[in-house]
Amino acid sequence: MSNSVATFSALNRKETIKQIDDEVFDLLVIGGGVTGCGIALDAASRGLKVALVEQRDFASGTSSKSTKLIHGGLRYLKQLDIGLVRETGTERAIVHRLAPHLVLPEKMLMPLIKGGNYGKLATSFGLMVYDILAGVKGDDRRKMLSKEATLKKEPLLEANGLKGGGYYAEYRTDDARLTIELIKTAARFGAVAANYCKVVDFVYNESGQIVGANCQDQLSEDKFVINAKKIVSAGGPWVDRLRKRDGSLSGKRLHLTKGVHVVFPFEKVPIKNTTYFDGPDGRMIFAIPRGRVTYVGTTDTTYHGRLDRVVATKEDAAYLLKAVKHAFPSIDVSQEDMISNWAGLRPLIHEDGKSPSELSRKDEIFVSDKGLISIAGGKLTGYRKMAQRIVDLVTKQLEKEGSQDFPNCKTKNIPLTEVPFDNFQASLKYIEDTTPKLSPYGLDAYHAWYLTTTYGRQSDIIIQKLSDFRSEAPEVALARAEVWYAILHEMVSSAEDFFVRRTGRLYFDIQTIAEVRDAVMQDLQLALGWDEQRLKDEQDNLNDLLHDATHYYDKELARESEEVAG
Ligand SMILES: Cc1cc2nc3c(=O)[nH]c(=O)nc-3n(C[C@H](O)[C@H](O)[C@H](O)COP(=O)(O)OP(=O)(O)OC[C@H]3O[C@@H](n4cnc5c(N)ncnc54)[C@H](O)[C@@H]3O)c2cc1C
């Protein structure tokens, strides 16, 4: 194990927190979502001394609850926001190049229907502009399909009212994996990061300028202070709460909207393509096949409930079920077929009189009089540019205050794993080469695909470890090798971290959790030194997660008093 990777071991957590407590940083980043982790990487790679703290786990907020697309945003084209289309379009290709195992090319099928959102001519023109703005080349350029060709691509589509289709290039990812690879990469550049550390309030100097934050380790309950020259809040849905703590919550505010996705076994919704279709109410919906499942989303409703436990309601389930039946009428599904779900919050900027779907997805930066820099809004897709804008601002401020000069942004050329694939083809070849290595353990091509698209070449370490678990059932052996890796290399501190964000099992392979759960819990208990009470808390939490992922509530869970107080 190289030292750099070992810095991201859960077993080093205490030392990591001590380091955060002891040193003075150029930059403290609050929030370990894709935005915060992207900022930490950008800043550390320019030579800034960076700390990042996350109140729960990395990507536990919105950054594990998205549609998981790295996309250029056709909707922006419709709104004639050409600058945003160009930026997100270009970014797709960059992030794919930086993590070709994780940001996968995905062809999208957009059926064009009578009275739908997108007309044939406008779509043909729009997708062409989209390709040009985003620099899409060769075979990847958009194709306009006849009705027959559209049905050939997707025979399950409603043929009535179908006029044809657009077929174009986007990318699919795993948001939580992207986030963890970002923070691991930032750590290789010297950023010091810890999960389960919550900023409770701020520290100011005699001139009233922000110079630090009081923080609490949520696992040990120990308190500590972080000293930093600059503080950036990338708190996602919690950004306004932190602004309130700073006494600077005025002017623009967040408007949280909830988005739900539901998951079906692939056999139940066996579509051949990722499809972006008109829902019955005119909103656009995605249906995305992925491994053993197809997931469908999303809703978009104004949200006032609990921030730390966002659930899907019966209304959400009915809405998405209706959408599936509307687009694919021959598919016979009911709510009982939904094997999992997730619900997340979009931290958008409020605009008077606009409905959730009309609110801009652009990011905004707020700088308070006391110096707190907050960033909210934006997309997964634009994380790198958001980070660049923030770090440009921070370095400019530091330089003005007498620091050395810092270089320009470098992240365009920093791969997001330690031993990256050269390109997507190389990752496909790796899947092919890995499959026979797994067969002695009873694992197959699905597992080779899963390992590669989850860990890239880091799978080598997991595959080697499999030999320790030869006597186990295949899924158990795999999970035990993964949990060992995740503790030592990816700061997994709870069963939730492992089942939800490092491996995605809760959403994409929920059936295997029952089989591997006992073995994983035992390994976690042993490695992390849990007492019986902690083990019970972990079991209860996992039961709650399984419940939320498989149930539909009558209404949102109400904010708790501390949350209402901000
Ligand atoms: C339903 C849905 C679908 C989406 N689909 C897509 C998509 O397909 N493609 C795309 O590009 N974008 C998509 N997005 C948008 C994208 O997911 C978000 O823009 C992005 O994940 C936001 O990341 P973030 O880091 O800003 O926020 P978060 O991921 O929420 O991170 C903020 C973090 O700050 C932490 N934090 C808060 N307060 C504190 C504190 N006091 N101390 C320490 N830590 C703290 C939180 O715990 C949280 O982890 C979607 C969003 C939603 C909701």
The ligand as an SDF file (V2000), in Angstrom:
LIG
                    3D

 53 58  0  0  0  0  0  0  0  0999 V2000
  -32.6530   14.5570   -8.0260 C   0  0  0  0  0  0  0  0  0  0  0  0
  -31.3980   15.2120   -8.5300 C   0  0  0  0  0  0  0  0  0  0  0  0
  -30.8820   14.8450   -9.7680 C   0  0  0  0  0  0  0  0  0  0  0  0
  -29.7190   15.4400  -10.2460 C   0  0  0  0  0  0  0  0  0  0  0  0
  -29.1690   14.9850  -11.3880 N   0  0  0  0  0  0  0  0  0  0  0  0
  -28.0180   15.4930  -11.8470 C   0  0  0  0  0  0  0  0  0  0  0  0
  -27.3840   14.9500  -12.9880 C   0  0  0  0  0  0  0  0  0  0  0  0
  -27.8200   13.9470  -13.5530 O   0  0  0  0  0  0  0  0  0  0  0  0
  -26.2640   15.5490  -13.4330 N   0  0  0  0  0  0  0  0  0  0  0  0
  -25.7310   16.6270  -12.8150 C   0  0  0  0  0  0  0  0  0  0  0  0
  -24.7420   17.1360  -13.3160 O   0  0  0  0  0  0  0  0  0  0  0  0
  -26.2670   17.1420  -11.6890 N   0  0  0  0  0  0  0  0  0  0  0  0
  -27.3890   16.5860  -11.1800 C   0  0  0  0  0  0  0  0  0  0  0  0
  -27.9400   17.0520  -10.0230 N   0  0  0  0  0  0  0  0  0  0  0  0
  -27.2770   18.1430   -9.3090 C   0  0  0  0  0  0  0  0  0  0  0  0
  -26.0970   17.6490   -8.4720 C   0  0  0  0  0  0  0  0  0  0  0  0
  -26.3930   16.4280   -7.8570 O   0  0  0  0  0  0  0  0  0  0  0  0
  -25.7530   18.6730   -7.4120 C   0  0  0  0  0  0  0  0  0  0  0  0
  -25.5500   19.9080   -8.0370 O   0  0  0  0  0  0  0  0  0  0  0  0
  -24.4850   18.3340   -6.6340 C   0  0  0  0  0  0  0  0  0  0  0  0
  -24.4790   16.9950   -6.1840 O   0  0  0  0  0  0  0  0  0  0  0  0
  -24.3700   19.2590   -5.4460 C   0  0  0  0  0  0  0  0  0  0  0  0
  -23.2100   18.9460   -4.7610 O   0  0  0  0  0  0  0  0  0  0  0  0
  -22.7290   19.7930   -3.5140 P   0  0  0  0  0  0  0  0  0  0  0  0
  -21.3960   19.2820   -3.1470 O   0  0  0  0  0  0  0  0  0  0  0  0
  -22.8670   21.2220   -3.7990 O   0  0  0  0  0  0  0  0  0  0  0  0
  -23.8010   19.4610   -2.3790 O   0  0  0  0  0  0  0  0  0  0  0  0
  -23.8620   18.1720   -1.4440 P   0  0  0  0  0  0  0  0  0  0  0  0
  -23.5380   16.9400   -2.1780 O   0  0  0  0  0  0  0  0  0  0  0  0
  -25.1540   18.1900   -0.7190 O   0  0  0  0  0  0  0  0  0  0  0  0
  -22.6750   18.3950   -0.4400 O   0  0  0  0  0  0  0  0  0  0  0  0
  -22.7460   19.3060    0.6270 C   0  0  0  0  0  0  0  0  0  0  0  0
  -22.1310   18.6280    1.8270 C   0  0  0  0  0  0  0  0  0  0  0  0
  -21.9050   19.5820    2.8480 O   0  0  0  0  0  0  0  0  0  0  0  0
  -22.0060   18.8970    4.0750 C   0  0  0  0  0  0  0  0  0  0  0  0
  -22.2050   19.8760    5.1540 N   0  0  0  0  0  0  0  0  0  0  0  0
  -23.2650   20.7000    5.3160 C   0  0  0  0  0  0  0  0  0  0  0  0
  -23.1410   21.4110    6.4450 N   0  0  0  0  0  0  0  0  0  0  0  0
  -21.9610   21.0430    7.0120 C   0  0  0  0  0  0  0  0  0  0  0  0
  -21.2860   21.4120    8.2120 C   0  0  0  0  0  0  0  0  0  0  0  0
  -21.8150   22.2910    9.0810 N   0  0  0  0  0  0  0  0  0  0  0  0
  -20.0910   20.8350    8.4880 N   0  0  0  0  0  0  0  0  0  0  0  0
  -19.5500   19.9140    7.6340 C   0  0  0  0  0  0  0  0  0  0  0  0
  -20.1700   19.5140    6.5000 N   0  0  0  0  0  0  0  0  0  0  0  0
  -21.3500   20.0720    6.1900 C   0  0  0  0  0  0  0  0  0  0  0  0
  -23.2170   18.0000    3.8500 C   0  0  0  0  0  0  0  0  0  0  0  0
  -23.2860   16.9320    4.7690 O   0  0  0  0  0  0  0  0  0  0  0  0
  -23.0450   17.5650    2.4120 C   0  0  0  0  0  0  0  0  0  0  0  0
  -22.4240   16.3000    2.2860 O   0  0  0  0  0  0  0  0  0  0  0  0
  -29.0860   16.4570   -9.4890 C   0  0  0  0  0  0  0  0  0  0  0  0
  -29.6130   16.8170   -8.2370 C   0  0  0  0  0  0  0  0  0  0  0  0
  -30.7330   16.1770   -7.7520 C   0  0  0  0  0  0  0  0  0  0  0  0
  -31.2610   16.5000   -6.3910 C   0  0  0  0  0  0  0  0  0  0  0  0
  1  2  1  0
  2  3  1  0
  2 52  2  0
  3  4  2  0
  4  5  1  0
  4 50  1  0
  5  6  2  0
  6  7  1  0
  6 13  1  0
  7  8  2  0
  7  9  1  0
  9 10  1  0
 10 11  2  0
 10 12  1  0
 12 13  2  0
 13 14  1  0
 14 15  1  0
 14 50  1  0
 15 16  1  0
 16 17  1  0
 16 18  1  0
 18 19  1  0
 18 20  1  0
 20 21  1  0
 20 22  1  0
 22 23  1  0
 23 24  1  0
 24 25  2  0
 24 26  1  0
 24 27  1  0
 27 28  1  0
 28 29  2  0
 28 30  1  0
 28 31  1  0
 31 32  1  0
 32 33  1  0
 33 34  1  0
 33 48  1  0
 34 35  1  0
 35 36  1  0
 35 46  1  0
 36 37  1  0
 36 45  1  0
 37 38  2  0
 38 39  1  0
 39 40  1  0
 39 45  2  0
 40 41  1  0
 40 42  2  0
 42 43  1  0
 43 44  2  0
 44 45  1  0
 46 47  1  0
 46 48  1  0
 48 49  1  0
 50 51  2  0
 51 52  1  0
 52 53  1  0
M  END
$$$$
